[in-house]
Amino acid sequence: MGCNDGTVGTDPSEEEEPPVSSEVEVEVWLAGAMPSITELLAAAKRIMGVVALGPETTQATTDQLEVAALHAREWHSDHPCPDPVIDERLAAAFHTFTALADDCAAAANSAALDAHALDERAGQAVADLSTALYATKPAEQ
């Protein structure tokens, strides 16, 4: 009449660790992504109203945005999000910043600078990124 709790004859070092939840993996991934995301948001903020400062300032701001977008895409390429839906949304958001840099470069080189449209595109890029980031929030219980 013995009690066998299932540990008799087992090596404690062989016990399996509980799997890390998907939410925890995404949180860890997001912490790693934050420097790139912060750099993108800061660069997008500089776009707002830059056309009024002239073509040289617009081009310099474009260069900063291009670098930030490149850093984000490179980091993302090397570190895909563990959640494929979030990964796809963030990839699309990062692409939006690349397109914004192209628009900004065109504005810097154009005689007819459309400042309002560029500001709207910058706002939309930030909104797209914010929406993608919102998807990383755990669902309410």
Accessible surface in RSA format (square Angstrom, percent):
REM  Atomic radii and reference values for relative SASA: ProtOr
REM  Chains: A
REM  Algorithm: Lee & Richards
REM  Probe-radius: 1.40
REM  Slices: 20
REM RES _ NUM      All-atoms   Total-Side   Main-Chain    Non-polar    All polar
REM                ABS   REL    ABS   REL    ABS   REL    ABS   REL    ABS   REL
RES MET A   1   246.14 127.5 158.64 105.0  87.49 208.3 140.41 119.4 105.72 140.1
RES GLY A   2    79.02  97.4   0.00   N/A  79.02  97.4  39.59 108.6  39.43  88.3
RES CYS A   3   122.79  92.9  88.64  98.9  34.14  80.2  43.81 111.0  78.97  85.2
RES ASN A   4   115.80  79.9  84.52  81.7  31.28  75.3  30.29  72.9  85.51  82.7
RES ASP A   5   104.66  73.3  69.61  69.3  35.05  82.9  42.29  99.5  62.37  62.2
RES GLY A   6    51.45  63.4   0.00   N/A  51.45  63.4  33.47  91.9  17.98  40.3
RES THR A   7    79.03  56.2  70.68  71.7   8.35  19.9  55.82  75.0  23.22  35.1
RES VAL A   8   113.77  74.9  89.01  80.6  24.76  59.7  95.52  83.0  18.25  49.5
RES GLY A   9    84.44 104.1   0.00   N/A  84.44 104.1  41.86 114.9  42.58  95.4
RES THR A  10    74.60  53.1  54.63  55.4  19.97  47.6  52.80  70.9  21.80  33.0
RES ASP A  11    67.37  47.2  59.14  58.9   8.23  19.5  22.35  52.6  45.02  44.9
RES PRO A  12   101.80  74.2  90.57  82.6  11.22  40.8  91.49  75.5  10.31  64.1
RES SER A  13    96.07  81.2  56.63  75.6  39.44  90.9  56.85 121.1  39.22  54.9
RES GLU A  14   129.20  74.2 103.26  78.1  25.94  61.8  44.42  85.9  84.78  69.2
RES GLU A  15   118.98  68.3  96.20  72.8  22.78  54.2  42.23  81.7  76.75  62.7
RES GLU A  16   166.60  95.6 135.17 102.3  31.42  74.8  54.47 105.4 112.13  91.5
RES GLU A  17   153.47  88.1 133.33 100.9  20.14  47.9  47.25  91.4 106.22  86.7
RES PRO A  18   114.00  83.1  97.68  89.0  16.32  59.3 104.18  86.0   9.82  61.0
RES PRO A  19   128.06  93.3 101.28  92.3  26.77  97.3 112.04  92.5  16.01  99.5
RES VAL A  20    92.24  60.7  69.79  63.2  22.45  54.1  75.49  65.6  16.75  45.4
RES SER A  21    57.59  48.7  45.35  60.5  12.23  28.2  51.99 110.7   5.59   7.8
RES SER A  22    66.48  56.2  58.70  78.3   7.77  17.9  42.84  91.2  23.64  33.1
RES GLU A  23    82.64  47.4  78.36  59.3   4.28  10.2  33.71  65.2  48.93  40.0
RES VAL A  24    70.75  46.6  70.75  64.1   0.00   0.0  70.75  61.5   0.00   0.0
RES GLU A  25    75.14  43.1  69.51  52.6   5.63  13.4  20.12  38.9  55.03  44.9
RES VAL A  26     6.19   4.1   6.19   5.6   0.00   0.0   6.19   5.4   0.00   0.0
RES GLU A  27    93.19  53.5  86.04  65.1   7.15  17.0  31.74  61.4  61.44  50.2
RES VAL A  28   104.07  68.5  97.15  87.9   6.92  16.7  99.77  86.7   4.30  11.7
RES TRP A  29    19.39   7.8  12.20   5.9   7.19  16.9  19.20  10.2   0.20   0.3
RES LEU A  30    30.39  16.9  30.39  21.7   0.00   0.0  30.39  21.3   0.00   0.0
RES ALA A  31    69.70  64.1  50.74  78.3  18.97  43.1  57.19  80.5  12.51  33.1
RES GLY A  32    34.18  42.1   0.00   N/A  34.18  42.1  27.99  76.8   6.18  13.9
RES ALA A  33     0.05   0.0   0.05   0.1   0.00   0.0   0.05   0.1   0.00   0.0
RES MET A  34    73.84  38.2  73.74  48.8   0.09   0.2  60.05  51.1  13.79  18.3
RES PRO A  35    92.75  67.6  78.27  71.3  14.49  52.7  87.37  72.1   5.38  33.5
RES SER A  36    11.34   9.6   9.80  13.1   1.54   3.6   1.94   4.1   9.40  13.2
RES ILE A  37     1.90   1.1   1.90   1.4   0.00   0.0   1.90   1.4   0.00   0.0
RES THR A  38    82.37  58.6  80.83  81.9   1.54   3.7  63.85  85.8  18.52  28.0
RES GLU A  39    58.05  33.3  51.42  38.9   6.63  15.8  31.87  61.6  26.19  21.4
RES LEU A  40     0.02   0.0   0.02   0.0   0.00   0.0   0.02   0.0   0.00   0.0
RES LEU A  41    61.83  34.4  57.54  41.2   4.30  10.8  57.78  40.6   4.05  10.9
RES ALA A  42    41.40  38.1  33.15  51.2   8.25  18.8  39.85  56.1   1.55   4.1
RES ALA A  43     0.14   0.1   0.07   0.1   0.08   0.2   0.14   0.2   0.00   0.0
RES ALA A  44     0.71   0.7   0.05   0.1   0.66   1.5   0.24   0.3   0.48   1.3
RES LYS A  45   161.66  78.9 150.70  92.5  10.96  26.1  98.42  88.6  63.24  67.4
RES ARG A  46   109.37  45.9  95.33  48.6  14.04  33.4  57.49  78.6  51.88  31.4
RES ILE A  47     0.12   0.1   0.00   0.0   0.12   0.3   0.00   0.0   0.12   0.3
RES MET A  48    98.44  51.0  79.96  52.9  18.47  44.0  79.84  67.9  18.60  24.6
RES GLY A  49    35.40  43.7   0.00   N/A  35.40  43.7  29.06  79.7   6.35  14.2
RES VAL A  50     2.38   1.6   1.96   1.8   0.42   1.0   2.35   2.0   0.03   0.1
RES VAL A  51    12.06   7.9   7.55   6.8   4.51  10.9   7.55   6.6   4.51  12.2
RES ALA A  52    91.29  83.9  50.42  77.8  40.87  93.0  62.65  88.2  28.63  75.9
RES LEU A  53   123.74  68.9  97.16  69.5  26.58  66.8 102.41  71.9  21.33  57.4
RES GLY A  54    17.40  21.5   0.00   N/A  17.40  21.5  17.38  47.7   0.01   0.0
RES PRO A  55    67.12  48.9  66.11  60.3   1.01   3.7  66.27  54.7   0.85   5.3
RES GLU A  56   140.17  80.5 129.98  98.3  10.19  24.3  71.17 137.7  69.00  56.3
RES THR A  57    54.02  38.4  49.81  50.5   4.21  10.0  27.66  37.2  26.36  39.9
RES THR A  58     0.00   0.0   0.00   0.0   0.00   0.0   0.00   0.0   0.00   0.0
RES GLN A  59    61.03  34.1  61.03  44.6   0.00   0.0  40.45  86.1  20.57  15.6
RES ALA A  60    51.03  46.9  45.32  69.9   5.71  13.0  49.36  69.5   1.66   4.4
RES THR A  61     9.39   6.7   9.16   9.3   0.23   0.5   0.28   0.4   9.11  13.8
RES THR A  62     0.00   0.0   0.00   0.0   0.00   0.0   0.00   0.0   0.00   0.0
RES ASP A  63    65.13  45.6  63.98  63.7   1.15   2.7  26.37  62.1  38.76  38.7
RES GLN A  64    83.40  46.6  76.01  55.6   7.39  17.6  28.43  60.5  54.97  41.7
RES LEU A  65     0.00   0.0   0.00   0.0   0.00   0.0   0.00   0.0   0.00   0.0
RES GLU A  66    73.29  42.1  67.32  50.9   5.97  14.2  26.89  52.0  46.40  37.9
RES VAL A  67    71.54  47.1  70.48  63.8   1.05   2.5  71.50  62.1   0.03   0.1
RES ALA A  68     0.48   0.4   0.48   0.7   0.00   0.0   0.48   0.7   0.00   0.0
RES ALA A  69     1.31   1.2   1.31   2.0   0.00   0.0   1.31   1.8   0.00   0.0
RES LEU A  70    76.23  42.5  76.23  54.5   0.00   0.0  76.23  53.5   0.00   0.0
RES HIS A  71    79.41  43.4  75.49  52.5   3.92  10.0  47.55  49.0  31.86  37.1
RES ALA A  72     0.24   0.2   0.00   0.0   0.24   0.5   0.00   0.0   0.24   0.6
RES ARG A  73    92.17  38.7  87.48  44.6   4.69  11.2  34.15  46.7  58.02  35.2
RES GLU A  74    90.61  52.0  86.26  65.3   4.35  10.4  38.27  74.0  52.34  42.7
RES TRP A  75    53.75  21.6  48.59  23.5   5.16  12.1  39.99  21.3  13.76  22.3
RES HIS A  76    21.38  11.7  20.42  14.2   0.96   2.5   9.42   9.7  11.97  13.9
RES SER A  77    87.18  73.7  56.59  75.5  30.58  70.5  32.29  68.8  54.89  76.9
RES ASP A  78   108.85  76.2  80.75  80.4  28.09  66.4  18.47  43.5  90.38  90.1
RES HIS A  79    81.70  44.7  77.18  53.6   4.52  11.6  52.84  54.5  28.87  33.6
RES PRO A  80    83.80  61.1  72.93  66.5  10.86  39.5  72.93  60.2  10.86  67.5
RES CYS A  81     8.73   6.6   0.00   0.0   8.73  20.5   0.00   0.0   8.73   9.4
RES PRO A  82    60.94  44.4  24.89  22.7  36.05 131.1  37.54  31.0  23.40 145.4
RES ASP A  83    37.51  26.3  35.28  35.1   2.23   5.3   3.93   9.3  33.57  33.5
RES PRO A  84   102.21  74.5  94.15  85.8   8.06  29.3  98.15  81.0   4.06  25.2
RES VAL A  85    89.17  58.7  84.91  76.9   4.27  10.3  88.76  77.1   0.41   1.1
RES ILE A  86    11.28   6.4  11.28   8.4   0.00   0.0  11.28   8.1   0.00   0.0
RES ASP A  87    29.78  20.9  29.78  29.6   0.00   0.0   1.10   2.6  28.68  28.6
RES GLU A  88   129.92  74.6 124.77  94.4   5.15  12.3  41.54  80.3  88.38  72.2
RES ARG A  89   115.38  48.4 108.34  55.2   7.04  16.8  31.30  42.8  84.09  51.0
RES LEU A  90     0.00   0.0   0.00   0.0   0.00   0.0   0.00   0.0   0.00   0.0
RES ALA A  91    40.31  37.1  32.92  50.8   7.39  16.8  34.92  49.2   5.38  14.3
RES ALA A  92    59.06  54.3  49.86  76.9   9.20  20.9  56.89  80.1   2.17   5.7
RES ALA A  93     2.46   2.3   0.84   1.3   1.62   3.7   1.90   2.7   0.56   1.5
RES PHE A  94     2.58   1.3   2.58   1.6   0.00   0.0   2.58   1.6   0.00   0.0
RES HIS A  95   116.21  63.5 116.10  80.7   0.11   0.3  76.53  78.9  39.68  46.2
RES THR A  96    35.01  24.9  32.00  32.4   3.01   7.2  19.98  26.8  15.02  22.7
RES PHE A  97     0.00   0.0   0.00   0.0   0.00   0.0   0.00   0.0   0.00   0.0
RES THR A  98    33.30  23.7  33.03  33.5   0.27   0.7  33.27  44.7   0.04   0.1
RES ALA A  99    41.10  37.8  38.76  59.8   2.34   5.3  40.89  57.6   0.21   0.5
RES LEU A 100     3.06   1.7   1.33   1.0   1.73   4.4   2.54   1.8   0.52   1.4
RES ALA A 101     1.54   1.4   1.54   2.4   0.00   0.0   1.54   2.2   0.00   0.0
RES ASP A 102    88.05  61.7  79.93  79.6   8.12  19.2  26.58  62.6  61.47  61.3
RES ASP A 103    46.04  32.2  40.34  40.1   5.70  13.5   3.27   7.7  42.77  42.7
RES CYS A 104     0.00   0.0   0.00   0.0   0.00   0.0   0.00   0.0   0.00   0.0
RES ALA A 105    21.58  19.8  21.58  33.3   0.00   0.0  21.58  30.4   0.00   0.0
RES ALA A 106    62.39  57.4  50.47  77.9  11.92  27.1  59.59  83.9   2.80   7.4
RES ALA A 107    11.45  10.5   6.40   9.9   5.05  11.5  10.93  15.4   0.52   1.4
RES ALA A 108     8.53   7.8   0.59   0.9   7.94  18.1   0.59   0.8   7.94  21.0
RES ASN A 109   121.43  83.7  83.34  80.5  38.09  91.7  33.41  80.4  88.02  85.1
RES SER A 110    46.66  39.4  32.18  42.9  14.48  33.4  24.59  52.4  22.07  30.9
RES ALA A 111   116.94 107.5  68.73 106.1  48.21 109.7  80.65 113.6  36.29  96.1
RES ALA A 112    87.31  80.3  64.68  99.8  22.62  51.5  74.75 105.3  12.56  33.3
RES LEU A 113    54.04  30.1  26.40  18.9  27.63  69.5  26.69  18.7  27.35  73.6
RES ASP A 114    84.66  59.3  75.38  75.0   9.28  21.9  34.41  81.0  50.25  50.1
RES ALA A 115    35.55  32.7  32.73  50.5   2.82   6.4  32.73  46.1   2.82   7.5
RES HIS A 116   127.74  69.8 122.12  84.9   5.62  14.4  91.59  94.4  36.15  42.1
RES ALA A 117    19.74  18.2  18.01  27.8   1.73   3.9  19.13  26.9   0.61   1.6
RES LEU A 118     1.04   0.6   1.04   0.7   0.00   0.0   1.04   0.7   0.00   0.0
RES ASP A 119    36.05  25.3  35.04  34.9   1.01   2.4  10.50  24.7  25.55  25.5
RES GLU A 120   102.56  58.9  89.77  67.9  12.79  30.5  40.54  78.4  62.02  50.6
RES ARG A 121   111.89  47.0 107.59  54.8   4.30  10.2  31.86  43.5  80.03  48.5
RES ALA A 122     0.33   0.3   0.00   0.0   0.33   0.7   0.33   0.5   0.00   0.0
RES GLY A 123    29.85  36.8   0.00   N/A  29.85  36.8  24.14  66.2   5.71  12.8
RES GLN A 124   101.77  56.9  98.04  71.7   3.72   8.9  38.40  81.7  63.37  48.1
RES ALA A 125     0.00   0.0   0.00   0.0   0.00   0.0   0.00   0.0   0.00   0.0
RES VAL A 126    50.21  33.0  50.21  45.5   0.00   0.0  50.21  43.6   0.00   0.0
RES ALA A 127    45.80  42.1  39.10  60.3   6.69  15.2  45.15  63.6   0.65   1.7
RES ASP A 128    46.39  32.5  40.54  40.4   5.85  13.8  13.19  31.0  33.21  33.1
RES LEU A 129     0.18   0.1   0.18   0.1   0.00   0.0   0.18   0.1   0.00   0.0
RES SER A 130    56.38  47.6  50.01  66.7   6.38  14.7  32.08  68.3  24.30  34.0
RES THR A 131    90.84  64.6  84.88  86.1   5.96  14.2  63.90  85.8  26.93  40.7
RES ALA A 132     2.72   2.5   1.51   2.3   1.21   2.8   2.15   3.0   0.58   1.5
RES LEU A 133    30.39  16.9  29.37  21.0   1.02   2.6  29.55  20.8   0.84   2.3
RES TYR A 134   163.37  76.3 158.43  90.1   4.93  12.8 113.08  85.0  50.29  62.0
RES ALA A 135    27.37  25.2   3.48   5.4  23.90  54.4  13.56  19.1  13.81  36.6
RES THR A 136    13.19   9.4   1.25   1.3  11.94  28.5   0.75   1.0  12.45  18.8
RES LYS A 137   132.78  64.8 117.26  71.9  15.52  37.0  65.82  59.2  66.96  71.3
RES PRO A 138    64.29  46.9  48.43  44.1  15.86  57.6  53.16  43.9  11.13  69.2
RES ALA A 139    82.10  75.5  62.93  97.1  19.17  43.6  73.76 103.9   8.34  22.1
RES GLU A 140   172.29  98.9 142.35 107.7  29.93  71.3  65.45 126.6 106.84  87.2
RES GLN A 141   207.64 116.1 137.15 100.2  70.48 167.8  90.75 193.2 116.89  88.7
END  Absolute sums over single chains surface
CHAIN  1 A     8899.7       7200.8       1698.9       5337.7       3562.0
END  Absolute sums over all chains
TOTAL          8899.7       7200.8       1698.9       5337.7       3562.0
